[in-house]
Amino acid sequence: MKFKSTRDTSVNPTLVSAAYAIKTGLAPDGGLYIPESVPALTGADFDALIPMTYEERAAKILSLYLTDYTYDELYADACAAYAPEKFGEYAAPLRAMSDGVYSLELWHGPTCAFKDMALQIMPRLLSRALAKTGEKRTAHILVATSGDTGKAALEGYKDVDGVKISVFYPVDGVSMMQKRQMQTTGGNNTYVAAIRGNFDNAQTGVKEIFGSADLAQKADEAGFFFSSANSINWGRLVPQIVYYISAYCDLVKSGDIAFGDRINICVPTGNFGNIFAAYLAYEMGLPVNRFICASNQNDVLTQFMETGVYDRRREFHKTISPSMDILISSNLERLLSVLGGAEVTRDLMAQLKTDGIYQAPTGLTAKVKALFSGYSLNDCETKAEIASVYEKDGYLIDPHTAVATGAVKKYRAQTGDMTKTVTASTASPYKFAPAVAEALGMAEPDDIFDLLDQLAQKTGTSVPAPLAETRTLPVRFNDVYDPDEMPEAVFKA
């Protein structure tokens, strides 16, 4: 299996190995790496997958894409990444809700967010990639985060040999708990800084560093090179395919569906990586009827799904679901390339960079609308959904998950389609305790940790240990930069 850039329009595209794609993160032309073809899963493959453990499923699915890794390497990495001491009894459990909706809980890892599902195994894949490609320099991982990716990447890459990591987050664009997690992170190879601006400013800054030949040369002279842990890196995206296939296998195994029954999948998304992973699972043979793309008030993706127009010039909103406060959804480029081709993708990305807007061709828009529906919820609707789910199901969810379950309700009301639906539950409600408490009508104390305790007492749930322990950890990182100062911060780290 080889990989190519989403923007490579040549007759014979430049193809690279999985290890090279994971090591470098971004293609030289600024595009993202995608597989030259999508491997197919047969009925016999699903028969084999259904009784497997999560780790065995991960090794099997990853081996179809990462063919320069051995199955034994991938199985060892999966077992280490999803070990019970990190994820509990099962890495990605399904929770049945009302009306044929299932919550795919992806937040049982060490930072209580779905990013752990990829970022516990990705550093292991990168370490092997460095060896496989003969790389002697240090890999300097650059991360722009809207909240969850930052801490998950810091935790995954902490003290990994041959790697250092710098994380940038919008100074006022993450939750109190997300900020606390990042500021108190451990590790001798970690660095964290806030950026004056929003997530898009941080993400653009990282991309500009990747695209600078001068900075690449300066880094090389200093003995390192730049790579990424954001979902623009194939090594970050490919593990996400696993949990959608695994969820389907679990539904068949439990008797909730018969093999071959189609499901809907709803994903709360800002950067489009998580839902694109679900789409790749569909291309591999997962029986999916519809993808529901759930957004908050920053509904640039909802507009695109409805009209084919992508416009990042709109007003930016800070919401109670900050991990989705994004106006430039990087991974949408991968879908455009798969459905529309590299030439169209290259031109649309150029328009987005220069004009801030593009109109996808009619044929491409039709292909997107044939599979995807977009819905959005504002903050008031999100809080009402948190309260509604808790009242009806006795189930506590975070604002991002609420955006997804609320989008499912809007989709069903509009279409009448009651197909059983898997929603991606992307974070522990305790990561966003102020918004969850407000939705439940609780008074908010001044101290975030007092609030966690009160929320636990009210709901009969437990504060996750990784969040509780930040109460006593010392704050290590307080630096704040303007976006144009990010290169300075990187070389200071």
LUMDOBA-286327 format. One record per residue (C-alpha): x, y, z. Coordinates in pm, 1 decimal, always signed. Example, Ala and Ser with C-alpha at 12.3 -4.5 7.8 and 13.67 -1.06 7.14 Angstrom:
// residues 2
[[+1230.0; -450.0; +780.0]];
[[+1367.0; -106.0; +714.0]];
// end
This chain:
// residues 493
[[+0.0; +0.0; +0.0]];
[[+139.7; +337.7; -107.7]];
[[+19.8; +689.8; -34.0]];
[[-16.3; +1002.4; -245.3]];
[[-89.6; +1369.8; -190.7]];
[[-445.4; +1495.9; -220.5]];
[[-310.7; +1767.8; -453.5]];
[[-77.3; +1565.4; -677.4]];
[[-217.8; +1610.0; -1030.3]];
[[+63.7; +1436.1; -1218.3]];
[[-6.1; +1137.2; -1442.2]];
[[+220.1; +928.4; -1221.9]];
[[+174.6; +1067.9; -869.1]];
[[+460.5; +1052.3; -624.0]];
[[+394.1; +753.6; -400.7]];
[[+539.6; +703.1; -53.8]];
[[+529.3; +427.5; +205.0]];
[[+306.2; +436.1; +511.3]];
[[+612.8; +485.7; +731.8]];
[[+724.4; +786.2; +526.5]];
[[+374.5; +939.4; +531.8]];
[[+355.0; +897.4; +910.2]];
[[+705.7; +1037.2; +961.5]];
[[+653.9; +1352.4; +752.7]];
[[+285.3; +1423.2; +817.3]];
[[+227.0; +1666.8; +531.8]];
[[+307.4; +1617.8; +162.9]];
[[+563.6; +1856.0; +6.9]];
[[+294.7; +2027.6; -202.7]];
[[+91.6; +2110.6; +107.4]];
[[-156.2; +1830.1; +49.2]];
[[-252.5; +1547.8; +282.5]];
[[-157.2; +1186.2; +229.7]];
[[-429.3; +941.2; +126.7]];
[[-397.0; +572.6; +28.9]];
[[-372.9; +509.6; -344.2]];
[[-658.6; +262.0; -300.2]];
[[-891.2; +157.0; -18.8]];
[[-864.1; -207.7; +91.0]];
[[-1186.6; -408.1; +93.5]];
[[-1325.9; -614.8; +377.7]];
[[-1514.1; -925.5; +268.3]];
[[-1792.6; -1104.6; +451.5]];
[[-1533.6; -1361.0; +560.9]];
[[-1320.9; -1080.1; +702.4]];
[[-1614.6; -954.9; +909.9]];
[[-1684.8; -1311.5; +1027.1]];
[[-1328.6; -1321.0; +1156.4]];
[[-1341.7; -970.9; +1309.0]];
[[-1664.3; -1013.2; +1507.6]];
[[-1529.9; -1248.6; +1777.5]];
[[-1194.2; -1067.4; +1802.4]];
[[-1075.0; -840.0; +2081.0]];
[[-1041.0; -468.8; +2007.1]];
[[-662.6; -504.9; +1988.6]];
[[-690.7; -788.0; +1736.5]];
[[-934.7; -588.9; +1524.2]];
[[-699.0; -290.6; +1531.9]];
[[-400.9; -497.0; +1419.5]];
[[-601.3; -656.5; +1137.2]];
[[-741.8; -329.3; +1000.2]];
[[-418.3; -133.7; +1038.6]];
[[-226.7; -410.5; +860.6]];
[[-436.5; -351.9; +549.0]];
[[-307.6; +6.4; +525.3]];
[[+33.4; -5.7; +693.7]];
[[+178.8; -284.1; +482.2]];
[[+540.5; -193.9; +561.8]];
[[+465.7; -283.2; +924.6]];
[[+426.5; -647.0; +1025.6]];
[[+108.9; -778.7; +1183.6]];
[[+306.6; -872.0; +1493.8]];
[[+438.9; -515.8; +1525.0]];
[[+89.8; -370.9; +1492.0]];
[[-61.2; -618.5; +1736.4]];
[[+208.5; -544.3; +1993.0]];
[[+149.5; -171.2; +1950.5]];
[[-227.4; -210.1; +1979.2]];
[[-195.5; -418.1; +2296.9]];
[[+34.4; -158.4; +2452.5]];
[[-180.4; +136.1; +2340.3]];
[[-517.5; +0.3; +2453.2]];
[[-401.3; -177.1; +2768.9]];
[[-657.1; -204.8; +3052.7]];
[[-452.1; +23.1; +3276.3]];
[[-502.3; +297.1; +3016.1]];
[[-853.7; +232.8; +2882.3]];
[[-1020.8; +5.9; +3133.4]];
[[-1191.3; -317.3; +3042.0]];
[[-1268.8; -226.5; +2678.5]];
[[-1125.1; +57.4; +2471.0]];
[[-1436.3; +163.7; +2277.4]];
[[-1759.2; +40.2; +2441.3]];
[[-2108.3; +99.6; +2304.1]];
[[-2379.8; +238.2; +2531.9]];
[[-2739.3; +179.5; +2418.2]];
[[-2959.1; +488.5; +2441.1]];
[[-3322.8; +541.6; +2346.9]];
[[-3480.7; +482.8; +2005.9]];
[[-3204.7; +274.9; +1848.2]];
[[-2925.9; +524.0; +1913.2]];
[[-2591.2; +402.3; +2047.3]];
[[-2316.7; +606.7; +2207.3]];
[[-1971.4; +491.9; +2100.1]];
[[-1771.7; +595.2; +2406.0]];
[[-1427.4; +693.0; +2284.2]];
[[-1312.0; +875.0; +2596.5]];
[[-1195.6; +605.1; +2837.0]];
[[-826.6; +671.5; +2770.4]];
[[-568.7; +861.4; +2975.2]];
[[-689.9; +1212.0; +2879.4]];
[[-1065.2; +1136.0; +2870.2]];
[[-1112.3; +1229.7; +2504.4]];
[[-1146.8; +1038.6; +2177.1]];
[[-807.0; +1163.0; +2060.1]];
[[-652.0; +899.5; +2290.1]];
[[-781.2; +628.0; +2057.6]];
[[-532.2; +742.8; +1793.0]];
[[-270.0; +918.8; +1999.8]];
[[-187.3; +623.8; +2222.1]];
[[-87.2; +412.4; +1921.7]];
[[+40.6; +682.8; +1684.0]];
[[+367.9; +750.3; +1874.8]];
[[+446.9; +380.6; +1851.1]];
[[+382.4; +389.7; +1477.4]];
[[+605.6; +695.9; +1445.0]];
[[+890.0; +536.4; +1640.9]];
[[+879.8; +239.1; +1406.4]];
[[+857.6; +474.0; +1106.5]];
[[+1177.1; +652.3; +1210.5]];
[[+1358.2; +319.2; +1222.3]];
[[+1205.5; +192.0; +898.7]];
[[+1309.2; +505.0; +707.3]];
[[+1657.4; +523.9; +858.4]];
[[+1587.9; +860.5; +1020.4]];
[[+1856.6; +978.5; +1265.8]];
[[+1721.5; +1325.8; +1344.5]];
[[+1478.4; +1403.6; +1623.6]];
[[+1115.0; +1433.0; +1516.6]];
[[+970.4; +1761.4; +1645.8]];
[[+594.2; +1714.2; +1660.4]];
[[+394.6; +2035.2; +1610.8]];
[[+32.7; +2036.2; +1724.2]];
[[-240.2; +2296.8; +1696.2]];
[[-527.4; +2205.5; +1925.4]];
[[-879.2; +2320.5; +1996.2]];
[[-852.0; +2139.4; +2327.5]];
[[-840.8; +1761.0; +2327.7]];
[[-571.6; +1680.1; +2071.2]];
[[-311.3; +1877.3; +2264.3]];
[[-323.9; +1684.7; +2590.2]];
[[-374.4; +1351.0; +2413.7]];
[[-66.8; +1413.6; +2198.3]];
[[+136.8; +1529.1; +2496.9]];
[[+41.1; +1216.7; +2687.4]];
[[+111.5; +987.9; +2392.1]];
[[+449.7; +1135.7; +2299.6]];
[[+570.2; +1209.5; +2654.1]];
[[+928.5; +1087.3; +2694.2]];
[[+921.8; +889.3; +2366.4]];
[[+1278.1; +842.8; +2238.3]];
[[+1371.3; +1042.6; +1930.5]];
[[+1075.6; +1279.3; +1964.4]];
[[+994.5; +1620.4; +2109.3]];
[[+652.6; +1783.9; +2098.0]];
[[+521.8; +2141.6; +2099.1]];
[[+150.4; +2213.4; +2141.6]];
[[-26.0; +2542.7; +2066.1]];
[[-379.3; +2622.9; +2182.3]];
[[-602.2; +2934.7; +2156.6]];
[[-559.2; +3121.2; +2484.4]];
[[-932.5; +3169.9; +2541.4]];
[[-1060.4; +2888.4; +2320.5]];
[[-1039.8; +2577.3; +2538.1]];
[[-1221.5; +2467.3; +2849.7]];
[[-1074.9; +2528.5; +3194.9]];
[[-1004.4; +2158.7; +3236.2]];
[[-845.1; +2124.7; +2892.9]];
[[-613.5; +2417.6; +2972.7]];
[[-529.8; +2273.9; +3312.6]];
[[-445.6; +1936.7; +3160.5]];
[[-205.0; +2091.0; +2911.0]];
[[-40.9; +2335.9; +3150.0]];
[[+36.3; +2060.3; +3401.0]];
[[+158.9; +1799.6; +3154.9]];
[[+473.1; +1603.8; +3238.5]];
[[+760.4; +1480.0; +3026.1]];
[[+1108.8; +1605.4; +2947.2]];
[[+1034.4; +1645.9; +2576.6]];
[[+711.4; +1846.7; +2598.5]];
[[+630.0; +2215.3; +2547.9]];
[[+297.2; +2400.7; +2555.7]];
[[+210.8; +2759.8; +2460.8]];
[[-107.7; +2960.5; +2417.4]];
[[-178.2; +3164.3; +2104.0]];
[[-359.6; +3496.6; +2095.4]];
[[-637.9; +3411.8; +1851.0]];
[[-853.3; +3111.2; +1770.8]];
[[-779.3; +2753.7; +1668.1]];
[[-762.5; +2843.8; +1299.6]];
[[-483.9; +3094.4; +1377.4]];
[[-290.4; +2820.7; +1557.9]];
[[-352.4; +2563.5; +1283.3]];
[[-251.9; +2807.8; +1009.7]];
[[+65.4; +2889.2; +1202.4]];
[[+160.0; +2523.3; +1223.1]];
[[+93.1; +2471.0; +852.9]];
[[+307.8; +2773.3; +764.8]];
[[+596.0; +2632.3; +967.5]];
[[+559.0; +2303.1; +780.8]];
[[+558.5; +2489.5; +450.2]];
[[+869.5; +2699.9; +517.4]];
[[+1185.8; +2576.5; +347.8]];
[[+1393.5; +2818.7; +557.4]];
[[+1257.8; +2681.8; +885.5]];
[[+1304.0; +2325.1; +762.1]];
[[+1669.2; +2399.2; +688.3]];
[[+1713.6; +2568.8; +1027.1]];
[[+1558.0; +2265.6; +1195.8]];
[[+1780.7; +2027.7; +1000.1]];
[[+2088.2; +2220.7; +1107.6]];
[[+1967.8; +2187.1; +1466.0]];
[[+1927.5; +1809.7; +1425.4]];
[[+1551.3; +1774.1; +1397.0]];
[[+1265.4; +1781.6; +1146.4]];
[[+900.1; +1875.7; +1176.6]];
[[+612.2; +1629.0; +1187.6]];
[[+250.3; +1642.1; +1295.5]];
[[+18.7; +1467.7; +1540.9]];
[[-293.6; +1643.9; +1416.1]];
[[-533.2; +1445.3; +1201.8]];
[[-361.7; +1585.3; +892.3]];
[[-111.4; +1304.1; +965.4]];
[[-217.9; +968.1; +824.7]];
[[-82.7; +792.3; +1133.3]];
[[-329.7; +986.3; +1343.5]];
[[-628.2; +921.9; +1116.4]];
[[-593.1; +552.1; +1034.5]];
[[-649.2; +422.1; +1392.0]];
[[-983.3; +600.9; +1391.7]];
[[-1112.9; +373.5; +1116.8]];
[[-1085.6; +84.0; +1358.7]];
[[-1346.1; +189.9; +1612.6]];
[[-1625.2; +234.2; +1358.5]];
[[-1569.5; -114.5; +1221.1]];
[[-1536.4; -245.4; +1576.2]];
[[-1864.7; -80.5; +1680.8]];
[[-2047.1; -251.2; +1393.7]];
[[-1893.2; -585.1; +1490.7]];
[[-2007.4; -532.7; +1849.4]];
[[-2364.6; -459.3; +1736.6]];
[[-2367.7; -782.9; +1537.2]];
[[-2207.4; -975.2; +1822.3]];
[[-2470.3; -849.7; +2069.8]];
[[-2757.6; -931.2; +1834.6]];
[[-2869.1; -569.4; +1803.0]];
[[-2831.7; -596.7; +1425.1]];
[[-2774.8; -874.8; +1175.3]];
[[-2465.1; -866.7; +958.8]];
[[-2544.0; -668.6; +645.5]];
[[-2790.7; -435.2; +819.0]];
[[-2704.6; -75.0; +746.0]];
[[-2648.1; +177.7; +1022.1]];
[[-2621.1; +553.9; +1033.3]];
[[-2314.3; +716.2; +1185.0]];
[[-2322.1; +1059.9; +1345.5]];
[[-1999.0; +1238.8; +1433.3]];
[[-1953.4; +1576.4; +1605.1]];
[[-1669.8; +1723.8; +1405.3]];
[[-1475.5; +2040.7; +1344.6]];
[[-1169.6; +1928.1; +1150.4]];
[[-1353.2; +1644.9; +964.4]];
[[-1093.4; +1380.0; +1046.9]];
[[-1312.0; +1162.1; +1268.2]];
[[-1599.6; +1147.3; +1020.8]];
[[-1362.8; +1093.3; +727.4]];
[[-1230.6; +787.0; +909.5]];
[[-1589.2; +660.9; +928.0]];
[[-1624.8; +724.6; +554.2]];
[[-1312.7; +516.9; +483.1]];
[[-1464.8; +234.6; +688.4]];
[[-1767.9; +259.0; +458.4]];
[[-1544.5; +245.9; +150.6]];
[[-1387.1; -69.6; +295.1]];
[[-1729.0; -234.6; +310.4]];
[[-1890.3; -121.7; +636.1]];
[[-2268.5; -118.7; +576.2]];
[[-2352.7; +249.7; +629.9]];
[[-2673.9; +415.2; +517.7]];
[[-2597.0; +779.1; +606.5]];
[[-2329.1; +996.8; +763.1]];
[[-2460.7; +1276.2; +983.9]];
[[-2207.5; +1556.0; +1021.6]];
[[-2283.8; +1740.9; +1346.2]];
[[-2158.0; +2096.4; +1404.2]];
[[-2198.4; +2364.7; +1666.5]];
[[-2267.7; +2729.5; +1586.3]];
[[-1951.3; +2733.7; +1374.0]];
[[-2151.1; +2552.3; +1109.0]];
[[-1928.3; +2593.6; +804.7]];
[[-1955.2; +2219.1; +737.7]];
[[-2335.1; +2224.2; +763.7]];
[[-2346.9; +2491.6; +494.7]];
[[-2108.9; +2292.2; +277.3]];
[[-2317.3; +1975.7; +308.3]];
[[-2628.4; +2169.9; +207.1]];
[[-2491.1; +2393.0; -69.3]];
[[-2140.4; +2290.2; -172.2]];
[[-2017.4; +2633.9; -63.0]];
[[-1734.2; +2644.2; +188.4]];
[[-1693.1; +2990.2; +341.2]];
[[-1447.1; +3044.1; +625.2]];
[[-1501.6; +3422.4; +624.0]];
[[-1802.8; +3394.8; +854.1]];
[[-1808.8; +3513.3; +1213.8]];
[[-1620.9; +3289.1; +1456.0]];
[[-1812.3; +3180.8; +1766.7]];
[[-1674.9; +3062.8; +2100.6]];
[[-1904.8; +2787.7; +2217.6]];
[[-1946.2; +2536.1; +2499.6]];
[[-1819.3; +2268.6; +2258.1]];
[[-1480.1; +2433.3; +2191.9]];
[[-1312.6; +2136.0; +2022.3]];
[[-1544.7; +2208.7; +1728.4]];
[[-1478.9; +2583.5; +1718.9]];
[[-1313.7; +2556.9; +1379.1]];
[[-1372.7; +2731.0; +1046.1]];
[[-1101.9; +2556.3; +842.1]];
[[-1174.4; +2183.2; +838.3]];
[[-846.9; +2042.9; +712.3]];
[[-956.5; +1685.0; +655.2]];
[[-1240.6; +1783.4; +425.3]];
[[-961.6; +1807.9; +167.9]];
[[-923.3; +1430.9; +181.1]];
[[-1290.9; +1376.0; +98.9]];
[[-1272.5; +1628.2; -185.4]];
[[-973.6; +1445.9; -332.9]];
[[-1133.5; +1102.0; -306.6]];
[[-1463.4; +1214.6; -459.4]];
[[-1346.7; +1491.7; -692.2]];
[[-984.7; +1421.6; -779.4]];
[[-654.5; +1597.5; -712.8]];
[[-690.8; +1876.5; -969.8]];
[[-1024.3; +1994.8; -832.3]];
[[-890.2; +1967.9; -479.1]];
[[-577.0; +2167.1; -555.2]];
[[-782.2; +2445.3; -715.1]];
[[-1039.1; +2457.7; -433.6]];
[[-767.0; +2472.0; -167.0]];
[[-598.2; +2756.5; -354.0]];
[[-929.9; +2945.1; -365.3]];
[[-983.3; +2889.2; +5.1]];
[[-638.4; +3025.6; +83.6]];
[[-668.0; +3336.6; -133.5]];
[[-1041.5; +3414.8; -118.8]];
[[-1160.0; +3237.3; +195.1]];
[[-1441.0; +3069.0; +2.4]];
[[-1501.8; +2812.6; -269.7]];
[[-1794.8; +2654.5; -450.0]];
[[-1748.4; +2283.8; -513.6]];
[[-1844.2; +2168.5; -865.2]];
[[-2202.5; +2046.2; -901.9]];
[[-2102.9; +1684.1; -955.3]];
[[-1879.3; +1681.1; -648.8]];
[[-2148.4; +1844.4; -435.2]];
[[-2396.6; +1579.6; -547.6]];
[[-2157.0; +1300.9; -445.0]];
[[-2118.0; +1454.6; -99.1]];
[[-2492.5; +1503.6; -53.0]];
[[-2559.2; +1144.0; -156.8]];
[[-2382.1; +1023.5; +157.4]];
[[-2363.7; +1311.8; +406.6]];
[[-2617.4; +1528.0; +587.1]];
[[-2515.0; +1825.5; +798.8]];
[[-2691.6; +1962.7; +1107.2]];
[[-2587.1; +2215.1; +1371.0]];
[[-2686.0; +2307.0; +1725.9]];
[[-2628.8; +2635.5; +1906.1]];
[[-2531.6; +2649.4; +2272.0]];
[[-2888.2; +2674.4; +2399.3]];
[[-2989.2; +2368.0; +2198.4]];
[[-2678.9; +2183.5; +2317.0]];
[[-2751.7; +2245.7; +2684.7]];
[[-3113.6; +2142.5; +2633.2]];
[[-2992.9; +1819.1; +2472.9]];
[[-2761.0; +1742.4; +2766.6]];
[[-3056.2; +1783.1; +3002.2]];
[[-3290.4; +1583.4; +2777.7]];
[[-3056.4; +1284.0; +2746.5]];
[[-2990.7; +1282.0; +3120.1]];
[[-3361.6; +1299.6; +3200.3]];
[[-3464.3; +1034.7; +2946.9]];
[[-3173.0; +789.0; +2964.6]];
[[-3002.5; +874.1; +3292.5]];
[[-2691.6; +922.9; +3080.9]];
[[-2446.7; +1209.2; +3129.7]];
[[-2288.7; +1343.0; +2810.5]];
[[-2054.0; +1625.9; +2724.7]];
[[-2145.7; +1917.2; +2491.8]];
[[-1978.6; +1765.3; +2184.6]];
[[-2165.2; +1437.9; +2224.8]];
[[-2484.6; +1638.9; +2279.2]];
[[-2430.5; +1813.9; +1946.4]];
[[-2423.2; +1467.5; +1787.2]];
[[-2731.4; +1326.3; +1960.5]];
[[-2917.5; +1649.4; +1889.0]];
[[-2818.6; +1632.2; +1522.6]];
[[-2955.9; +1277.3; +1503.7]];
[[-3290.9; +1405.0; +1631.9]];
[[-3295.5; +1684.3; +1373.9]];
[[-3208.2; +1440.3; +1095.9]];
[[-3481.4; +1197.9; +1200.1]];
[[-3739.7; +1473.7; +1231.4]];
[[-3657.7; +1594.4; +881.8]];
[[-3626.7; +1256.9; +706.9]];
[[-3824.1; +1004.9; +912.1]];
[[-3523.6; +772.1; +883.9]];
[[-3510.7; +569.0; +1207.5]];
[[-3214.4; +352.3; +1107.1]];
[[-3012.5; +243.3; +1409.6]];
[[-2745.7; +505.3; +1464.2]];
[[-2399.7; +504.7; +1619.7]];
[[-2299.0; +844.7; +1758.8]];
[[-1937.8; +919.2; +1840.0]];
[[-1914.4; +1022.4; +2205.2]];
[[-1592.7; +1218.2; +2202.3]];
[[-1521.2; +1333.7; +2558.4]];
[[-1599.5; +1273.8; +2922.2]];
[[-1864.9; +1516.9; +3050.0]];
[[-1622.8; +1610.1; +3327.4]];
[[-1390.3; +1776.9; +3077.2]];
[[-1665.7; +2033.7; +3023.4]];
[[-1815.7; +2036.9; +3371.5]];
[[-1928.5; +2403.1; +3379.6]];
[[-2146.2; +2364.4; +3068.4]];
[[-2280.3; +2025.1; +3179.6]];
[[-2360.7; +2155.5; +3528.4]];
[[-2538.4; +2459.0; +3387.0]];
[[-2742.0; +2236.0; +3156.7]];
[[-2854.8; +2036.4; +3461.1]];
[[-2951.7; +2351.8; +3649.3]];
[[-2665.7; +2338.6; +3897.0]];
[[-2511.9; +2646.2; +4056.9]];
[[-2148.6; +2680.8; +3957.8]];
[[-1887.2; +2722.9; +4235.3]];
[[-1575.1; +2928.3; +4175.5]];
[[-1340.8; +2630.1; +4191.1]];
[[-1346.0; +2387.1; +3897.4]];
[[-1258.9; +2091.6; +4120.0]];
[[-1542.2; +2168.6; +4361.3]];
[[-1768.8; +2163.8; +4057.3]];
[[-1639.5; +1820.6; +3953.3]];
[[-1716.2; +1688.2; +4300.4]];
[[-2067.1; +1837.0; +4300.4]];
[[-2142.1; +1700.4; +3952.6]];
[[-2032.8; +1354.4; +4063.1]];
[[-2250.0; +1375.3; +4373.8]];
[[-2556.2; +1490.6; +4180.3]];
[[-2533.3; +1229.9; +3903.8]];
[[-2389.7; +933.1; +4089.7]];
[[-2099.2; +912.5; +3846.7]];
[[-1726.7; +931.4; +3914.8]];
[[-1471.2; +1197.7; +3830.2]];
[[-1218.1; +1030.6; +3598.4]];
[[-884.6; +986.7; +3773.4]];
[[-678.9; +1164.5; +3501.5]];
[[-886.7; +1479.2; +3557.9]];
[[-898.4; +1457.2; +3936.0]];
[[-520.2; +1432.4; +3960.6]];
[[-466.3; +1767.2; +3787.1]];
[[-589.8; +1930.8; +4110.1]];
[[-247.0; +1886.2; +4268.8]];
[[-13.3; +1891.8; +3967.6]];
[[+207.1; +2202.3; +3931.0]];
[[+150.4; +2437.9; +3636.0]];
[[+454.7; +2415.7; +3406.3]];
[[+355.8; +2617.3; +3099.5]];
[[+225.1; +2975.6; +3091.6]];
[[+376.0; +3116.7; +2769.7]];
[[+149.1; +3317.2; +2537.4]];
[[+244.4; +3419.0; +2181.1]];
[[+100.7; +3600.2; +1882.8]];
[[+53.2; +3364.9; +1584.6]];
[[+346.8; +3517.1; +1395.6]];
[[+571.8; +3436.5; +1691.7]];
[[+509.9; +3061.5; +1670.2]];
[[+839.5; +2984.2; +1487.3]];
[[+1025.7; +3159.4; +1769.3]];
[[+840.2; +2944.3; +2022.2]];
[[+919.6; +2624.8; +1831.5]];
[[+1292.4; +2686.2; +1835.7]];
[[+1277.9; +2790.5; +2200.1]];
[[+1102.4; +2468.6; +2302.8]];
// end
